[in-house]
């Protein structure tokens, strides 16, 4: 499990990106990069990082399922992901 503070920080960044999205788009359209640089750093969507919805793990994220590779493997082995079956031969 990831530290709860790191997951909370990521949630806070997501809220800030959503809050400033319209303002950022407007400033970019106007070409006002001075005002754009005065916005909070965490309001930039580039600073977001995908995390596993179950464990909060930041690495090994599978975008299609929204979970990490480790969680994916465990769930697939238990047969909890529809249409996914662990290969055996």
C-alpha positions in Angstrom: 0.0 0.0 0.0 1.1 3.5 -0.8 1.3 6.1 2.0 -2.1 7.7 2.5 -0.5 11.1 2.4 0.8 10.5 -1.2 -2.6 9.3 -2.4 -4.2 12.4 -0.7 -1.7 14.7 -2.4 -2.6 13.2 -5.8 -6.3 13.7 -5.1 -5.6 17.3 -4.1 -3.7 17.8 -7.4 -6.6 16.4 -9.4 -9.0 18.8 -7.8 -6.7 21.8 -8.5 -6.3 20.7 -12.1 -10.1 20.6 -12.5 -10.5 24.0 -10.7 -8.0 25.9 -13.0 -8.6 24.0 -16.3 -10.9 26.7 -17.8 -8.6 29.6 -16.7 -5.5 27.8 -18.0 -7.2 27.2 -21.4 -8.2 30.9 -21.6 -4.7 32.1 -20.8 -3.1 29.7 -23.3 -5.5 30.9 -26.0 -4.6 34.5 -25.3 -0.9 33.7 -25.2 -0.5 35.3 -21.8 2.3 33.1 -20.5 3.2 35.5 -17.7 -0.2 35.0 -16.0 0.0 31.3 -16.8 3.2 31.1 -14.9 1.6 32.7 -11.8 -0.9 30.0 -11.5 -0.2 27.3 -8.9 2.2 24.6 -10.1 -0.1 21.8 -9.1 -2.8 23.2 -11.4 -0.9 21.8 -14.4 -2.2 18.5 -15.7 1.3 17.3 -16.4 2.0 17.0 -12.7 -0.7 14.3 -12.3 0.4 10.7 -11.9 -1.7 7.6 -12.4 -2.1 5.5 -9.3 -3.6 2.1 -8.7 -7.2 2.5 -7.5 -6.8 -0.4 -5.0 -3.4 0.0 -3.5 -2.2 3.5 -4.6 0.9 2.1 -6.2 2.4 4.7 -8.7 4.4 2.3 -10.8 3.3 -0.5 -13.1 -0.1 1.1 -13.8 -2.3 -0.5 -16.4 -4.4 2.3 -17.9 -7.2 0.1 -19.4 -8.0 -1.3 -15.9 -6.9 1.5 -13.6 -4.9 -0.8 -11.4 -1.3 -1.8 -11.0 0.2 -4.9 -12.6 0.4 -6.7 -9.2 -3.2 -6.1 -8.4 -4.1 -7.1 -11.9 -2.3 -10.4 -11.6 -3.9 -11.2 -8.3 -7.4 -10.4 -9.6 -6.9 -12.3 -12.8 -5.7 -15.4 -11.0 -8.8 -15.3 -8.8 -10.9 -14.9 -11.9 -12.4 -11.5 -10.8 -11.7 -9.6 -14.0 -14.3 -10.6 -16.7 -12.7 -11.8 -20.0 -9.3 -12.3 -18.4 -7.9 -15.7 -17.7 -4.4 -16.7 -16.6 -2.6 -18.7 -19.3 -1.5 -22.3 -18.5 -0.1 -24.9 -20.8 
